[in-house]
């Protein structure tokens, strides 16, 4: 069940981060900051997935969406994205994704995101970042 993430979820989110992102995982302090910020929406699905979006005015930024590997490809990322988009109430949403992350790119494109720019060598190992955007009423 998707619900708002709270301070009580910090340890679980840190664990999800470590499992999904390894050395690039957010620190406990960064997770706490994201949960505490007024302009952010943080959601968690049981102990296996979470997402965070920052909303400033009419623009939302998808900061993070993570699903532990053992339950991927079951629709959890899409469910989280559905709720994050709906709750953002923004006119557009932006995100960055590694150009070699085919699964995430496929999800975002199926949701209506389009690539608007590329940041060359943005990620470790020289991997490009795709900047993707969803415009309009932000309903999936």
C-alpha positions as protocol buffer text, in pm:
chain_id: "A"
residue {
  index: 1
  type: UNK
  ca { x: 0 y: 0 z: 0 }
}
residue {
  index: 2
  type: UNK
  ca { x: 133 y: 343 z: -95 }
}
residue {
  index: 3
  type: UNK
  ca { x: 135 y: 596 z: 185 }
}
residue {
  index: 4
  type: UNK
  ca { x: 323 y: 913 z: 282 }
}
residue {
  index: 5
  type: UNK
  ca { x: 674 y: 842 z: 409 }
}
residue {
  index: 6
  type: UNK
  ca { x: 756 y: 969 z: 757 }
}
residue {
  index: 7
  type: UNK
  ca { x: 1054 y: 997 z: 988 }
}
residue {
  index: 8
  type: UNK
  ca { x: 972 y: 644 z: 1106 }
}
residue {
  index: 9
  type: UNK
  ca { x: 1054 y: 519 z: 754 }
}
residue {
  index: 10
  type: UNK
  ca { x: 1409 y: 658 z: 739 }
}
residue {
  index: 11
  type: UNK
  ca { x: 1582 y: 326 z: 813 }
}
residue {
  index: 12
  type: UNK
  ca { x: 1374 y: 141 z: 553 }
}
residue {
  index: 13
  type: UNK
  ca { x: 1437 y: 407 z: 289 }
}
residue {
  index: 14
  type: UNK
  ca { x: 1812 y: 405 z: 362 }
}
residue {
  index: 15
  type: UNK
  ca { x: 1803 y: 27 z: 317 }
}
residue {
  index: 16
  type: UNK
  ca { x: 1614 y: 58 z: -15 }
}
residue {
  index: 17
  type: UNK
  ca { x: 1867 y: 321 z: -126 }
}
residue {
  index: 18
  type: UNK
  ca { x: 2162 y: 95 z: -45 }
}
residue {
  index: 19
  type: UNK
  ca { x: 2009 y: -202 z: -224 }
}
residue {
  index: 20
  type: UNK
  ca { x: 1914 y: -3 z: -533 }
}
residue {
  index: 21
  type: UNK
  ca { x: 2197 y: 248 z: -569 }
}
residue {
  index: 22
  type: UNK
  ca { x: 2499 y: 109 z: -384 }
}
residue {
  index: 23
  type: UNK
  ca { x: 2774 y: 370 z: -358 }
}
residue {
  index: 24
  type: UNK
  ca { x: 2543 y: 635 z: -510 }
}
residue {
  index: 25
  type: UNK
  ca { x: 2278 y: 583 z: -238 }
}
residue {
  index: 26
  type: UNK
  ca { x: 2149 y: 881 z: -45 }
}
residue {
  index: 27
  type: UNK
  ca { x: 2287 y: 912 z: 307 }
}
residue {
  index: 28
  type: UNK
  ca { x: 2060 y: 887 z: 610 }
}
residue {
  index: 29
  type: UNK
  ca { x: 2092 y: 1264 z: 654 }
}
residue {
  index: 30
  type: UNK
  ca { x: 1988 y: 1331 z: 295 }
}
residue {
  index: 31
  type: UNK
  ca { x: 1688 y: 1100 z: 332 }
}
residue {
  index: 32
  type: UNK
  ca { x: 1586 y: 1286 z: 649 }
}
residue {
  index: 33
  type: UNK
  ca { x: 1618 y: 1622 z: 470 }
}
residue {
  index: 34
  type: UNK
  ca { x: 1400 y: 1503 z: 183 }
}
residue {
  index: 35
  type: UNK
  ca { x: 1132 y: 1375 z: 418 }
}
residue {
  index: 36
  type: UNK
  ca { x: 1129 y: 1696 z: 623 }
}
residue {
  index: 37
  type: UNK
  ca { x: 1116 y: 1950 z: 339 }
}
residue {
  index: 38
  type: UNK
  ca { x: 779 y: 2121 z: 294 }
}
residue {
  index: 39
  type: UNK
  ca { x: 811 y: 2133 z: -84 }
}
residue {
  index: 40
  type: UNK
  ca { x: 864 y: 1759 z: -121 }
}
residue {
  index: 41
  type: UNK
  ca { x: 621 y: 1470 z: -148 }
}
residue {
  index: 42
  type: UNK
  ca { x: 767 y: 1139 z: -28 }
}
residue {
  index: 43
  type: UNK
  ca { x: 578 y: 812 z: -61 }
}
residue {
  index: 44
  type: UNK
  ca { x: 660 y: 458 z: 41 }
}
residue {
  index: 45
  type: UNK
  ca { x: 516 y: 122 z: -64 }
}
residue {
  index: 46
  type: UNK
  ca { x: 556 y: -129 z: 218 }
}
residue {
  index: 47
  type: UNK
  ca { x: 928 y: -181 z: 272 }
}
residue {
  index: 48
  type: UNK
  ca { x: 1021 y: -233 z: -92 }
}
residue {
  index: 49
  type: UNK
  ca { x: 974 y: 91 z: -287 }
}
residue {
  index: 50
  type: UNK
  ca { x: 962 y: 464 z: -243 }
}
residue {
  index: 51
  type: UNK
  ca { x: 960 y: 788 z: -440 }
}
residue {
  index: 52
  type: UNK
  ca { x: 1021 y: 1158 z: -380 }
}
residue {
  index: 53
  type: UNK
  ca { x: 918 y: 1458 z: -586 }
}
residue {
  index: 54
  type: UNK
  ca { x: 1003 y: 1825 z: -524 }
}
residue {
  index: 55
  type: UNK
  ca { x: 738 y: 2077 z: -617 }
}
residue {
  index: 56
  type: UNK
  ca { x: 821 y: 2443 z: -663 }
}
residue {
  index: 57
  type: UNK
  ca { x: 541 y: 2643 z: -817 }
}
residue {
  index: 58
  type: UNK
  ca { x: 414 y: 2477 z: -1132 }
}
residue {
  index: 59
  type: UNK
  ca { x: 723 y: 2256 z: -1182 }
}
residue {
  index: 60
  type: UNK
  ca { x: 788 y: 1923 z: -1014 }
}
residue {
  index: 61
  type: UNK
  ca { x: 1117 y: 1735 z: -1016 }
}
residue {
  index: 62
  type: UNK
  ca { x: 1119 y: 1361 z: -969 }
}
residue {
  index: 63
  type: UNK
  ca { x: 1406 y: 1333 z: -722 }
}
residue {
  index: 64
  type: UNK
  ca { x: 1402 y: 959 z: -672 }
}
residue {
  index: 65
  type: UNK
  ca { x: 1204 y: 648 z: -739 }
}
residue {
  index: 66
  type: UNK
  ca { x: 1340 y: 315 z: -621 }
}
residue {
  index: 67
  type: UNK
  ca { x: 1213 y: -42 z: -613 }
}
residue {
  index: 68
  type: UNK
  ca { x: 1421 y: -321 z: -461 }
}
residue {
  index: 69
  type: UNK
  ca { x: 1540 y: -564 z: -728 }
}
residue {
  index: 70
  type: UNK
  ca { x: 1352 y: -866 z: -591 }
}
residue {
  index: 71
  type: UNK
  ca { x: 1012 y: -707 z: -667 }
}
residue {
  index: 72
  type: UNK
  ca { x: 1089 y: -509 z: -982 }
}
residue {
  index: 73
  type: UNK
  ca { x: 876 y: -545 z: -1295 }
}
residue {
  index: 74
  type: UNK
  ca { x: 563 y: -581 z: -1084 }
}
residue {
  index: 75
  type: UNK
  ca { x: 423 y: -233 z: -1144 }
}
residue {
  index: 76
  type: UNK
  ca { x: 533 y: -68 z: -818 }
}
residue {
  index: 77
  type: UNK
  ca { x: 735 y: 207 z: -989 }
}
residue {
  index: 78
  type: UNK
  ca { x: 437 y: 291 z: -1210 }
}
residue {
  index: 79
  type: UNK
  ca { x: 203 y: 298 z: -910 }
}
residue {
  index: 80
  type: UNK
  ca { x: 436 y: 532 z: -723 }
}
residue {
  index: 81
  type: UNK
  ca { x: 480 y: 753 z: -1028 }
}
residue {
  index: 82
  type: UNK
  ca { x: 101 y: 769 z: -1074 }
}
residue {
  index: 83
  type: UNK
  ca { x: 53 y: 899 z: -722 }
}
residue {
  index: 84
  type: UNK
  ca { x: 354 y: 1133 z: -727 }
}
residue {
  index: 85
  type: UNK
  ca { x: 236 y: 1292 z: -1051 }
}
residue {
  index: 86
  type: UNK
  ca { x: -120 y: 1330 z: -924 }
}
residue {
  index: 87
  type: UNK
  ca { x: -15 y: 1474 z: -589 }
}
residue {
  index: 88
  type: UNK
  ca { x: 234 y: 1717 z: -740 }
}
residue {
  index: 89
  type: UNK
  ca { x: -43 y: 1920 z: -911 }
}
residue {
  index: 90
  type: UNK
  ca { x: 229 y: 2072 z: -1128 }
}
residue {
  index: 91
  type: UNK
  ca { x: 206 y: 2176 z: -1493 }
}
residue {
  index: 92
  type: UNK
  ca { x: 525 y: 1990 z: -1578 }
}
residue {
  index: 93
  type: UNK
  ca { x: 754 y: 1733 z: -1423 }
}
residue {
  index: 94
  type: UNK
  ca { x: 1124 y: 1691 z: -1493 }
}
residue {
  index: 95
  type: UNK
  ca { x: 1363 y: 1407 z: -1417 }
}
residue {
  index: 96
  type: UNK
  ca { x: 1715 y: 1286 z: -1488 }
}
residue {
  index: 97
  type: UNK
  ca { x: 1786 y: 926 z: -1576 }
}
residue {
  index: 98
  type: UNK
  ca { x: 2103 y: 744 z: -1676 }
}
residue {
  index: 99
  type: UNK
  ca { x: 2105 y: 691 z: -2051 }
}
residue {
  index: 100
  type: UNK
  ca { x: 2183 y: 322 z: -2000 }
}
residue {
  index: 101
  type: UNK
  ca { x: 1887 y: 260 z: -1766 }
}
residue {
  index: 102
  type: UNK
  ca { x: 1659 y: 111 z: -2031 }
}
residue {
  index: 103
  type: UNK
  ca { x: 1394 y: -11 z: -1787 }
}
residue {
  index: 104
  type: UNK
  ca { x: 1347 y: 332 z: -1629 }
}
residue {
  index: 105
  type: UNK
  ca { x: 1351 y: 509 z: -1965 }
}
residue {
  index: 106
  type: UNK
  ca { x: 1086 y: 269 z: -2093 }
}
residue {
  index: 107
  type: UNK
  ca { x: 867 y: 338 z: -1788 }
}
residue {
  index: 108
  type: UNK
  ca { x: 900 y: 713 z: -1825 }
}
residue {
  index: 109
  type: UNK
  ca { x: 833 y: 708 z: -2201 }
}
residue {
  index: 110
  type: UNK
  ca { x: 527 y: 486 z: -2152 }
}
residue {
  index: 111
  type: UNK
  ca { x: 406 y: 740 z: -1900 }
}
residue {
  index: 112
  type: UNK
  ca { x: 438 y: 1025 z: -2153 }
}
residue {
  index: 113
  type: UNK
  ca { x: 778 y: 1170 z: -2064 }
}
residue {
  index: 114
  type: UNK
  ca { x: 997 y: 1282 z: -2351 }
}
residue {
  index: 115
  type: UNK
  ca { x: 1371 y: 1352 z: -2362 }
}
residue {
  index: 116
  type: UNK
  ca { x: 1442 y: 1723 z: -2387 }
}
residue {
  index: 117
  type: UNK
  ca { x: 1817 y: 1734 z: -2323 }
}
residue {
  index: 118
  type: UNK
  ca { x: 2127 y: 1529 z: -2247 }
}
residue {
  index: 119
  type: UNK
  ca { x: 2399 y: 1596 z: -1992 }
}
residue {
  index: 120
  type: UNK
  ca { x: 2714 y: 1434 z: -2128 }
}
residue {
  index: 121
  type: UNK
  ca { x: 2912 y: 1226 z: -1881 }
}
residue {
  index: 122
  type: UNK
  ca { x: 2693 y: 1326 z: -1586 }
}
residue {
  index: 123
  type: UNK
  ca { x: 2697 y: 991 z: -1405 }
}
residue {
  index: 124
  type: UNK
  ca { x: 3000 y: 793 z: -1282 }
}
residue {
  index: 125
  type: UNK
  ca { x: 3174 y: 605 z: -1560 }
}
residue {
  index: 126
  type: UNK
  ca { x: 3096 y: 882 z: -1808 }
}
residue {
  index: 127
  type: UNK
  ca { x: 2733 y: 779 z: -1854 }
}
residue {
  index: 128
  type: UNK
  ca { x: 2510 y: 1050 z: -1996 }
}
residue {
  index: 129
  type: UNK
  ca { x: 2199 y: 1174 z: -1815 }
}
residue {
  index: 130
  type: UNK
  ca { x: 1879 y: 1218 z: -2012 }
}
residue {
  index: 131
  type: UNK
  ca { x: 1662 y: 1507 z: -1899 }
}
residue {
  index: 132
  type: UNK
  ca { x: 1300 y: 1404 z: -1947 }
}
residue {
  index: 133
  type: UNK
  ca { x: 983 y: 1608 z: -1919 }
}
residue {
  index: 134
  type: UNK
  ca { x: 613 y: 1546 z: -1877 }
}
residue {
  index: 135
  type: UNK
  ca { x: 391 y: 1841 z: -1968 }
}
residue {
  index: 136
  type: UNK
  ca { x: 23 y: 1916 z: -1944 }
}
residue {
  index: 137
  type: UNK
  ca { x: -231 y: 1814 z: -1688 }
}
residue {
  index: 138
  type: UNK
  ca { x: 9 y: 1558 z: -1540 }
}
residue {
  index: 139
  type: UNK
  ca { x: -240 y: 1279 z: -1533 }
}
residue {
  index: 140
  type: UNK
  ca { x: -107 y: 938 z: -1637 }
}
